[in-house]
Amino acid sequence: SVDDADYVLVEAVDAENSNTNSHPYLNSDAQQQLEKEHSDLSAEIARRAAEAVEKEKARIAALPQAVDDYVSRQTAAAVTILIPSTNIVKETASVKFESQSVVATFAVEIVKDNSETVEVKNFQLKLNLWGKINTSQSRFSVSSKNMVLILTKEEQGL
């Protein structure tokens, strides 16, 4: 048997006069609480999205730029690569010598608009080599005006 206590009488919603933002089955306190939670959630989503965008911008800015200006010279015993660049931060300079490739990475301090503001930019030169080099005898050095890589050839010849 069905008891009247098993049912709750709900007032019908007047669709024409209903506020589209309101929830007809919530009292005004619950309605306000729901709107506050929705607003807080929207603000949190916007804050996290902005934070993610800033992190991605910082990650991209930190990626090294390709070195597009360098000079190379070859002898029978070695290949010398000169990367002209002032204000190289010596502590950041590194070179990875592989048998048929070399990767030079370094940072440069750039003074903005003759002010005290200094920006540090990362640079990288990647070269695939035609012949093999002796990685243990290859070396690099950094001066105030450039970076020099000396790639000692595995076999002498041009």
C-alpha positions as CSV (number, residue, x, y, z in Angstrom):
1,S,0.0,0.0,0.0
2,V,1.1,3.6,-0.7
3,D,1.2,6.1,2.1
4,D,0.7,9.8,1.4
5,A,3.9,10.4,3.5
6,D,5.9,8.8,0.6
7,Y,5.3,11.7,-1.6
8,V,6.3,15.4,-1.5
9,L,4.1,18.0,-3.1
10,V,6.1,20.2,-5.4
11,E,4.8,23.4,-6.8
12,A,4.7,23.5,-10.6
13,V,7.2,25.8,-12.3
14,D,5.8,28.6,-14.4
15,A,8.2,28.5,-17.4
16,E,7.1,31.9,-18.8
17,N,7.7,33.8,-15.5
18,S,10.7,31.8,-14.3
19,N,14.1,33.5,-13.9
20,T,16.5,31.5,-16.1
21,N,19.3,31.8,-13.5
22,S,17.2,30.7,-10.6
23,H,16.6,27.1,-9.5
24,P,12.9,26.8,-8.7
25,Y,13.4,24.0,-6.2
26,L,16.0,25.8,-4.0
27,N,15.1,28.3,-1.3
28,S,16.8,31.7,-1.5
29,D,19.6,30.8,0.9
30,A,20.5,27.7,-1.1
31,Q,20.2,29.7,-4.3
32,Q,22.7,32.3,-3.0
33,Q,25.0,29.6,-1.8
34,L,24.9,27.9,-5.2
35,E,25.6,31.2,-7.0
36,K,28.5,31.9,-4.7
37,E,30.1,28.5,-5.2
38,H,29.6,28.9,-9.0
39,S,31.3,32.3,-8.9
40,D,34.1,31.0,-6.7
41,L,34.7,28.0,-9.0
42,S,34.7,30.3,-12.1
43,A,37.2,32.6,-10.5
44,E,39.5,29.6,-9.5
45,I,39.3,28.2,-13.0
46,A,40.3,31.6,-14.5
47,R,43.1,32.0,-11.9
48,R,44.6,28.5,-12.7
49,A,44.3,29.1,-16.4
50,A,46.2,32.4,-16.2
51,E,48.8,30.8,-14.0
52,A,49.3,28.0,-16.5
53,V,49.6,30.5,-19.3
54,E,52.3,32.4,-17.4
55,K,54.2,29.2,-16.6
56,E,54.1,28.2,-20.3
57,K,55.3,31.6,-21.4
58,A,58.2,31.4,-18.9
59,R,59.1,27.8,-20.2
60,I,59.1,29.0,-23.8
61,A,61.2,32.1,-22.9
62,A,63.8,29.9,-21.2
63,L,64.2,27.7,-24.3
64,P,67.5,28.4,-26.0
65,Q,67.5,30.4,-29.2
66,A,69.4,28.9,-32.1
67,V,72.8,30.4,-32.9
68,D,72.7,31.5,-36.5
69,D,75.9,33.5,-36.7
70,Y,79.1,31.5,-36.5
71,V,82.3,31.1,-38.6
72,S,84.1,27.8,-39.2
73,R,87.6,27.1,-40.4
74,Q,89.1,23.7,-41.2
75,T,92.6,22.3,-41.3
76,A,93.7,18.7,-41.8
77,A,93.7,18.1,-38.1
78,A,90.7,20.1,-36.7
79,V,87.6,22.2,-37.4
80,T,87.5,25.5,-35.5
81,I,84.1,27.2,-34.9
82,L,83.9,30.8,-33.8
83,I,80.6,32.0,-32.2
84,P,80.9,35.8,-32.0
85,S,78.9,37.0,-28.9
86,T,79.7,39.5,-26.2
87,N,78.6,39.2,-22.5
88,I,78.5,35.3,-22.4
89,V,78.0,34.1,-18.9
90,K,81.1,31.8,-18.7
91,E,79.5,29.6,-16.0
92,T,76.7,28.7,-18.3
93,A,78.8,27.7,-21.3
94,S,78.9,24.0,-22.0
95,V,79.6,21.8,-25.0
96,K,78.6,18.2,-25.6
97,F,81.0,16.5,-28.0
98,E,79.7,13.4,-29.8
99,S,81.5,11.4,-32.5
100,Q,79.5,13.1,-35.3
101,S,77.8,16.0,-33.6
102,V,78.4,18.9,-31.2
103,V,76.0,21.0,-29.1
104,A,77.2,24.2,-27.6
105,T,74.9,25.9,-25.0
106,F,75.5,29.3,-23.3
107,A,73.7,32.3,-21.8
108,V,74.2,35.9,-22.7
109,E,73.5,39.0,-20.5
110,I,71.7,41.7,-22.5
111,V,71.4,45.2,-21.0
112,K,68.0,46.7,-21.9
113,D,67.8,50.3,-23.2
114,N,71.1,51.5,-21.5
115,S,69.6,50.8,-18.1
116,E,70.5,48.6,-15.2
117,T,67.9,46.0,-16.4
118,V,69.7,42.9,-17.5
119,E,68.0,40.1,-19.4
120,V,69.6,36.7,-19.7
121,K,69.0,34.8,-22.9
122,N,70.0,31.2,-23.6
123,F,71.5,30.2,-26.9
124,Q,72.4,26.8,-28.5
125,L,74.3,25.7,-31.5
126,K,73.7,22.2,-32.8
127,L,75.9,20.8,-35.6
128,N,75.8,17.4,-37.3
129,L,79.3,16.7,-38.6
130,W,80.3,15.0,-41.8
131,G,83.2,13.1,-40.2
132,K,84.0,11.8,-36.8
133,I,85.8,13.8,-34.2
134,N,87.9,12.8,-31.2
135,T,85.7,13.8,-28.4
136,S,88.4,13.6,-25.7
137,Q,90.7,15.9,-27.6
138,S,88.1,18.4,-28.7
139,R,87.7,21.5,-26.5
140,F,86.1,24.9,-26.1
141,S,86.9,28.3,-24.6
142,V,84.9,31.4,-23.8
143,S,86.3,35.0,-24.0
144,S,84.7,38.4,-23.6
145,K,83.9,38.6,-27.3
146,N,83.2,35.0,-28.4
147,M,83.1,31.3,-27.9
148,V,85.5,29.0,-29.7
149,L,85.0,25.3,-30.3
150,I,88.0,23.2,-31.5
151,L,86.9,19.9,-32.9
152,T,89.8,17.5,-33.3
153,K,89.3,15.2,-36.2
154,E,89.4,11.4,-35.7
155,E,91.2,11.0,-39.0
156,Q,93.3,13.8,-40.5
157,G,92.4,15.2,-43.9
158,L,90.1,17.8,-45.5
